[in-house]
Amino acid sequence: MKKHSYPKSRLKALLLENVHPDAVERFKKEGYGLELSPKKLSEDELCEKMKDVAVLGIRSKTEVTKKVLDNSPRLLAIGAFGIGTNQIALDECSKRGIAVFNAPFSSTRSVVELAIGDIIMLMRKAFDKSAKLHAGVWDKSSKNCFEIRGKKLGILGYGNIGTQLSIIAESLGMEVYFYDITEKLVLGSAHKCSSMDEVLKKCDVVTVHMNSSAHNKNLISKRELALMKEGAILLNLSRGSLVDVAALAESIKSGHIGGAGIDVYTNEPKSNNEPFVNELQNLPNVILTPHIGGSTEEAQRNIGEFVSTKMIDFINSGNTSLSVNIPNLQLPELKNAHRFIHIHHNSPGVLANINGMLANHKINILGQYLKTNESIGYVITDVSKEYKKAVIDELKKIPHTIKFRVLY
């Protein structure tokens, strides 16, 4: 009995955008053929590279489009080494049975600490005073400089980052208000608001922590900024498309918005060698950071470990726990058995066809695990008996099959 369906040396992993060395080392230890690139690849460059790639690792800049997937015949899994997966055509991955993994928790603390730092610096106007001092200007004034204790923090999006920010801000003496489109468990003494407008009107600081869906584009624009309190602070450490930067710039120039902390942008340089141009540059009390919310040694190490482990576990055992697009299955350790992995369109009769085919070949099932979502089904079947190639050929031809592979 083979331990794996094929040698790991035949599996190629392509890791882009300086994925953390810990992740690279894990793939090396597993025996993968490795190709590394410190930068993102264009769509055409990626199409050319993907002919024999089984595992793809990216960060936030590389876009995995339908065209890329059309040119990826051997691709089994994609790892987004960060929180977001908007740069990946998830529906197309699902249609092809390609599992996508990300790191929804690994950089949470780093982003939260940057948000807290921005809030304190902006409320104290410390960034502007530092710039003046570097220019030789001594501006020892307390005008419009405030403690954060007792101030109201509004959080739009009460997910992993929003909830941890809520707890830490509250421990520093802030009153926390939040809005989320889904029902969320309220942590600490936070106040749930019935609308985004309520948060905007009520709070001294508003921070956005939502995804970049089409519905959320320019979530904060001229209307929303006008609703905010005069002198209020706005933070966006989430996605560049959430805030209308031109409207924010005008609101800061007019004095209505008292400052902003921005870490993400609609158009970001592809590398450190490209110039950065933005309407918010050189405006008072504005902290601009180059998408570094998760850029700490701790976060990148955690992300590298988490995503690479999930991908390797999927390849080795079929586990899809915390996959973004494939139904989640956490499987028991397999001993002295063969494991078949079958991904299919969520249509009636597929499981019956699999089991009928195995019964026809007098193959006994030791264990079977099925999970579905609205579009696809994921079934793992463990069998005890040696099988012939004809069994595999028949399982691959079952109607509605997307992808089939033998693990052991």
Order of alpha helices (4+ residues) and beta strands (2+ residues): beta-alpha-beta-alpha-beta-alpha-beta-alpha-beta-alpha-alpha-beta-alpha-beta-beta-alpha-beta-alpha-beta-alpha-beta-beta-alpha-beta-alpha-beta-beta-alpha-beta
